[in-house]
Each structure stands twice: as C-alpha cells, then as structure tokens.
Amino acid sequence: MGVDPFLLSILVCPKCRGALTLRNNPDGLACPACGLLYPVKDDIPVMLVEEALPLTTAGDGRP
C-alpha cells in the first residue's frame, strides 16, 4: 500500500476524530476507538463512515 506518509499523519477518523493506524492485511486505516477499518483503494483512503468495515470482520480477527 502506497499511502503518502504526510497524508497519514494528518488523517483522523471521520466518525470520532481519533488517530488512525495503518493496516496491511487487509489494507486500510484502522480506528481502534470506533472499531472501524477504512479501506484503501488504488492507494487512496476511502474516508467515508458508510464504507468502513468493522475491525472484527475485516479479515484479521482482531478487534
């Protein structure tokens, strides 16, 4: 995944404004506070709450 490091440093969760962490399997930005994974498609984070996946069903089994 090739998300720009500067972009990662300024992005926050659109739901709670919390910090995001980069995940590689599946590709996305995780918000531990909300338990959501925002997918990254074609190196572009999809920062829509409606498109987010629950972390527990995002494929890695971790909350």
Protein Blocks (a to p, Z undefined) as FASTA:
>chain_A
ZZdfklmmmgccfklopacdddfbdcddddfknopacddeehiacfbfklpccfklnono
pZZ
